[in-house]
């Protein structure tokens, strides 16, 4: 299978310094956050890669870098073999925007409360010149709403007349308006009730089968990831620490952080397996630990872990960044 999306050495640094005068008076240096720090992965056509990790690990920043909402500090994103940064600054950038869309996390904040659903879902159609007149726009919006389980008549309503799950369906309909091939889903179900989450996820899976969509799915909910993904990347403090197919990652996690995340899932079957509770806190990204960023919380860390940062390397069919794993200590 050919990769539709190829990310190589992607990094984003944010300047979070205090204003210049404050820095001079308080004699403080400038401060930078390495939100994403050298991330690389591929997503094959029609497949789903899920990125998981605790809050603040850089998942949403990766999502925004992929669709061009942020420009990368370094590294490249290639879509269908072409560099997206180069394309976005050319007339072909409009076509690229049409082929990749994003579903945002909060269905209450991502829809304009003053617009009717017809205008919200129809905006991309108008913007990209995909409909000749209002009649065609209404017809197209009606079909899009039907495809996500809403009634065509709902287009005359405002967002406040819908529940959270229905609003997220409107967001999905809007994202599908330009018939994209690649959807970046930034925690699309985290603001919803569990029963509604299942409905939205099932709609997304059905749409993937019908349209051959490729997904990057951002989540911190491993149960959701297990339901939707083909491959899983685990992020910690801006870097990928493990990348494997779903079955391997859930049955035989390698990295101590991945194990810690999986151990935090309630064991409903009560198998009696040994469990390690999640230790410690995520370090301050303004002052990350030396060496492996996970070493202060890792039960297998040694002197090398605190001094030398591990690279993501292939190991027994997966990719992992851990000295303890590659040295055979765990």
Secondary structure by P-SEA (a helix, b strand, c coil): ccccbbbcbbbbbbbccccaaaaaaacccbbbbcccccccccccccbbbbbbbcccccaaaaaaaaaccccccccccccccccaaaaaaccaaaaaaaabbbbbccccccccccccaaaaaaaaaaaacccccaaaaaaaaaaaaaaacccccccccccccccaaaaaaaaaaaaacccccbbbbccccccccaaaaaaaaaaaaaaaaacbbbbbcccccaaaaaacccbbbbbccccccccccaaaaaaccccaaaaaaaaacccccccccccccccccccccccccccccccccccccccccccccccccccccbbbbccccccccc
